[in-house]
Amino acid sequence: MGLITLIVLGYRMWWRRRPTRGFGTPYPRGAWRRVHWAVLVPLALLTLAVGYFLPLMGISLAAFLVIDALLGLRSRTTG
């Protein structure tokens, strides 16, 4: 329960202090699309390996990515 709490609070803290629209945003939404595939593929494989060997971290990361993608789609359609 402690590990789950730390994960959730960590994501919550990032979400509250994340860069938003406006001046000074270092990484705009979708910035990963500009990363060269030679960097992106090994990073994705490493992430999958860590998620496989640490399933709680992998599940929470997958849930975070799904929620972030849904919020991005929602902001794209409304804004």
C-alpha positions, 0 to 999 in steps of 0.5 A: 500500500505504501508503494502504491501511495508513493506512485500515486502521489508522485504522479499527482505532484508531477501533474500539479507542477507540470509545464502547461501552455504558455511562455516557458514551456520546455516540452510541449505536448507531443514533443516525443514525436520529434525524437529520432527513432534510434533513441525512441526504440531502445527507450521504449524497449527499456521501458517495457523490460522494466515494466515486465520485471517490476509489474506494479510500476509497469501497470501504474505507468501504463495507467498514467499513459492512458489517462494522459492520452485521454486528457490530451484527446479531450483538450484537443477536441475542446480547445 
